[in-house]
Amino acid sequence: MMKAQKTLMPGEPGTRLATDKYGERLLCVRYRIDQNTLRKYKTVELIEAEVHPIRKTGRTPVNKKLRIRIHPKEVHLRRVVKAAGGKWDAEKQAWILPYREIKNLGLEKRIVPNKQHLEFYLSLSQKEGLSLKLESKFN
């Protein structure tokens, strides 16, 4: 088992050669001692790669179930949605379908905004001096 005796940051005495060799990639230099053999080791910790952070882009997960509106006279479209696994929500008067299927069928414009979406747009509109009303049937 090796135990770290010292940990030095770049620029501290004892790190000059490693700093010259590895430059900006150097995180630290450690001096370790092997407890069994009493041998001393000098180790370095380096940055191998830099990856840009994954940003949340507001994308809708493909498996999230959303509500869509279909007019009662659009019988063919109702059949297509039902065949894709859609379920009728009588209380909300809308069809529930995973976003993946909504996208595959090209029905993104029919998505019923939920209360959080409406509150977000309401806050934006108030900042811009517009007026929007929340409708109670959207939940």
C-alpha positions in Angstrom: 0.0 0.0 0.0 1.3 3.4 -1.0 0.7 6.4 1.2 0.9 10.0 -0.1 3.6 11.8 1.9 3.2 15.2 0.2 0.9 16.7 -2.4 2.3 19.8 -4.2 0.5 22.1 -6.6 2.2 23.4 -9.8 4.7 26.2 -9.1 5.5 25.0 -5.6 9.1 23.9 -4.9 9.6 20.3 -6.1 7.3 20.6 -9.1 9.5 22.5 -11.5 10.5 19.6 -13.7 7.0 18.2 -13.9 5.6 21.7 -14.6 8.2 22.2 -17.4 7.3 18.7 -18.9 3.5 18.8 -18.6 2.7 22.5 -18.5 -1.0 23.4 -18.1 -2.0 19.8 -18.0 -0.4 19.3 -14.6 -2.8 19.2 -11.6 -0.4 18.1 -8.8 2.7 16.2 -7.9 2.5 13.6 -5.2 5.4 12.0 -3.3 4.4 8.6 -2.1 6.0 5.9 0.1 5.4 2.2 -0.4 4.8 0.9 3.1 6.1 -2.6 2.4 9.3 -1.8 0.5 9.9 1.7 1.8 10.5 2.8 -1.8 9.7 6.5 -2.6 7.8 7.4 -5.7 7.0 10.7 -7.4 3.6 10.7 -9.2 1.9 13.3 -11.3 -1.8 13.9 -11.8 -2.6 15.2 -15.3 -5.6 16.5 -17.3 -6.1 14.0 -20.0 -8.9 15.7 -21.9 -11.2 18.6 -21.6 -14.9 18.0 -22.4 -17.4 20.8 -22.8 -20.2 20.6 -20.2 -23.5 19.0 -21.2 -26.1 21.8 -21.1 -29.7 21.3 -20.5 -31.3 22.6 -23.6 -34.9 22.3 -22.5 -35.4 19.3 -24.7 -38.4 17.1 -24.0 -37.5 13.5 -23.1 -38.8 11.2 -25.8 -40.6 8.9 -23.4 -42.4 11.8 -21.6 -46.2 11.5 -22.1 -47.8 14.6 -23.3 -51.3 15.7 -24.3 -52.3 16.6 -27.8 -55.6 18.0 -29.1 -57.4 16.3 -32.0 -60.7 17.7 -33.3 -63.6 15.2 -33.1 -64.1 15.3 -36.8 -60.5 14.2 -37.5 -61.4 10.5 -37.2 -58.5 9.2 -39.3 -56.0 11.1 -37.2 -57.6 9.7 -34.0 -57.1 6.2 -35.4 -53.5 6.9 -36.2 -52.8 8.2 -32.7 -54.6 5.3 -31.1 -52.6 2.8 -33.2 -49.4 4.6 -32.0 -50.4 3.8 -28.4 -52.4 7.0 -27.6 -54.8 7.0 -24.7 -57.9 9.3 -24.4 -58.0 11.5 -21.3 -61.7 12.3 -20.9 -61.1 14.7 -18.0 -58.7 16.9 -20.0 -60.3 16.2 -23.4 -57.0 15.3 -25.0 -55.0 12.3 -26.2 -51.9 11.2 -24.2 -49.0 10.0 -26.2 -45.2 9.7 -25.7 -43.3 12.6 -27.2 -41.4 10.2 -29.5 -44.7 9.2 -31.2 -45.9 12.8 -31.3 -42.7 13.8 -33.1 -42.8 10.8 -35.4 -46.4 11.7 -36.4 -45.5 15.3 -36.8 -48.0 16.5 -34.2 -45.8 18.8 -32.2 -48.0 21.8 -32.9 -51.0 20.0 -31.3 -49.3 19.6 -27.9 -51.4 21.0 -25.1 -49.3 23.3 -23.0 -49.4 22.4 -19.3 -49.7 24.9 -16.5 -45.9 25.2 -16.0 -45.5 26.1 -19.7 -48.3 28.7 -19.5 -46.8 30.2 -16.3 -43.4 30.4 -18.1 -44.9 32.2 -21.1 -46.9 34.4 -18.8 -43.8 35.5 -16.9 -42.0 36.2 -20.3 -45.0 38.2 -21.6 -45.1 40.3 -18.4 -41.4 41.2 -18.9 -42.2 42.2 -22.5 -45.4 44.1 -21.6 -47.7 41.7 -23.3 -50.8 40.2 -21.8 -51.7 36.5 -21.7 -54.4 34.7 -19.7 -54.1 31.3 -18.1 -57.0 29.1 -19.0 -58.1 26.8 -16.2 -58.7 23.9 -18.6 -55.0 23.5 -19.1 -53.4 21.7 -16.3 
